[in-house]
Structures are given as C-alpha cells and as structure tokens.
Amino acid sequence: MIHRGDVYDADFPLAGPHPAVVVTREEAIPVLSTVTVVLVTSTVRGHPAEVPLEGPHLELHEHSVLNCDDLATLPKGRLQRYRGHLSPGQLDALDRALTIALGIDGGRGWGVGAAGR
C-alpha cells in the first residue's frame, strides 16, 4: 500500500528515474490510479520550497532535498523501489514547503506579499 510521505524511485517522463515522495492525501490514494509526487534531488538551491532530507531510514544520497517546485502526477505503476518514509518532522516541513511552492501563503515565503506582485 502506498502512503503519503513514502519515498520511492519513480520514472519521470522528462527527468527519468529519480527518488520521489508521495504527497497525495492519504484518503485519495486508494481510489486514484495516479499519485502526486515531489522530486528528490541533490541540487540544493537553498530556497524556502526545499526540504532537506537526512537520515539513514530514507536510503538517499547525502545532501538530498525535496524540491516542492517540481511536482508531478504519475501512474502508481511508475513507482518502483521503496526507499522509506519521511519522519513526522520531515512531513511538517514538506507541508510548509508545499504551501510556499503553491503560493498558498500569498508568497510570504519569498518575502514578497500579494501586493508586491
């Protein structure tokens, strides 16, 4: 069973194979044929829509981050090897970063309010 916060190797149509974290809400996963995932990368840019991923429970390269600006919806069949599950603290950081990446916070994560656009 796939869960929100699971880390899998995924086959991205444009990026090829990369680790990814499932961000689809838990209740929707069993009824959908696809899941939304965030790309894991070792390219660290230091922006607020990134989440550092550390810990041996994830089987990732050192200095990996979630880039919440890089979301994809993939068929469940594109999820391959299971790598682990985010910790509760990592899930909280993911939620904050998704809020910033999707502009739900009004852009405050970038230091620019809605009036500044």
C-alpha positions as CSV (number, residue, x, y, z in Angstrom):
1,M,0.0,0.0,0.0
2,I,1.3,3.4,-0.9
3,H,1.2,6.2,1.8
4,R,1.7,9.9,1.8
5,G,5.3,10.6,2.8
6,D,6.6,7.3,1.2
7,V,9.8,7.6,-0.8
8,Y,10.1,5.6,-4.0
9,D,12.2,5.5,-7.1
10,A,10.0,6.9,-9.8
11,D,10.2,7.0,-13.5
12,F,9.6,10.6,-14.5
13,P,8.7,11.2,-18.2
14,L,11.1,14.1,-18.7
15,A,13.6,13.7,-15.8
16,G,14.0,9.9,-16.0
17,P,14.5,7.8,-12.8
18,H,14.7,9.8,-9.6
19,P,13.6,9.3,-6.0
20,A,10.3,10.9,-5.2
21,V,8.0,11.5,-2.2
22,V,4.3,10.8,-2.4
23,V,2.2,13.9,-1.5
24,T,-1.3,12.8,-2.4
25,R,-3.6,13.0,0.6
26,E,-3.9,9.6,2.3
27,E,-7.6,9.2,1.8
28,A,-7.3,9.7,-2.0
29,I,-4.5,7.2,-2.7
30,P,-6.6,4.0,-2.7
31,V,-9.2,5.4,-5.1
32,L,-6.9,7.1,-7.6
33,S,-4.8,5.4,-10.3
34,T,-2.2,8.2,-10.0
35,V,-0.3,9.9,-7.2
36,T,1.3,13.3,-7.0
37,V,4.9,13.3,-6.0
38,V,7.7,15.7,-5.3
39,L,11.1,15.2,-7.0
40,V,14.1,14.4,-4.7
41,T,17.3,16.0,-6.0
42,S,20.9,16.6,-4.9
43,T,20.8,20.1,-6.5
44,V,20.4,22.3,-3.4
45,R,19.3,25.9,-4.2
46,G,18.5,27.0,-0.6
47,H,15.1,28.3,-1.3
48,P,12.1,28.0,1.1
49,A,10.3,25.5,-1.1
50,E,13.0,22.9,-0.5
51,V,13.1,20.4,2.3
52,P,16.4,18.8,3.4
53,L,16.2,15.1,3.6
54,E,18.6,13.4,6.0
55,G,18.5,10.1,7.8
56,P,19.5,6.5,7.1
57,H,15.8,5.5,7.0
58,L,15.4,7.0,3.5
59,E,18.3,5.4,1.6
60,L,19.2,8.6,-0.2
61,H,22.4,10.3,-1.1
62,E,23.8,12.8,1.4
63,H,22.5,16.4,0.9
64,S,19.3,15.4,-0.9
65,V,16.4,17.8,-0.9
66,L,12.8,17.8,-1.9
67,N,12.2,20.4,-4.5
68,C,8.5,21.3,-3.9
69,D,8.5,23.4,-7.1
70,D,8.9,20.2,-9.0
71,L,5.7,18.3,-8.7
72,A,4.4,15.5,-11.0
73,T,1.3,13.3,-11.1
74,L,2.3,9.8,-12.1
75,P,0.6,6.5,-12.5
76,K,1.1,4.3,-9.5
77,G,2.9,1.8,-11.7
78,R,5.8,4.3,-12.2
79,L,6.7,4.0,-8.5
80,Q,9.4,1.4,-8.3
81,R,11.7,0.6,-5.4
82,Y,10.5,1.7,-1.9
83,R,13.2,3.7,-0.1
84,G,11.5,4.6,3.2
85,H,9.1,7.1,4.8
86,L,9.5,10.7,5.9
87,S,9.7,11.4,9.7
88,P,6.9,13.4,11.3
89,G,9.2,16.5,11.3
90,Q,10.0,16.0,7.6
91,L,6.3,15.7,6.8
92,D,5.7,19.0,8.6
93,A,8.5,20.7,6.7
94,L,7.1,19.2,3.5
95,D,3.6,20.7,4.2
96,R,5.2,24.2,4.8
97,A,7.3,24.0,1.6
98,L,4.3,22.9,-0.5
99,T,2.4,25.9,0.9
100,I,5.2,28.2,-0.3
101,A,5.7,26.4,-3.7
102,L,2.0,26.5,-4.5
103,G,1.6,30.2,-3.4
104,I,-1.0,29.3,-0.8
105,D,0.8,31.6,1.7
106,G,0.4,34.6,-0.6
107,G,4.1,34.5,-1.5
108,R,5.3,35.3,2.0
109,G,7.8,32.5,1.9
110,W,9.8,34.5,-0.7
111,G,9.5,37.8,1.2
112,V,7.0,39.2,-1.3
113,G,3.4,39.7,-0.4
114,A,0.5,39.7,-2.8
115,A,0.6,43.5,-3.0
116,G,4.2,43.3,-4.1
117,R,3.4,41.5,-7.4
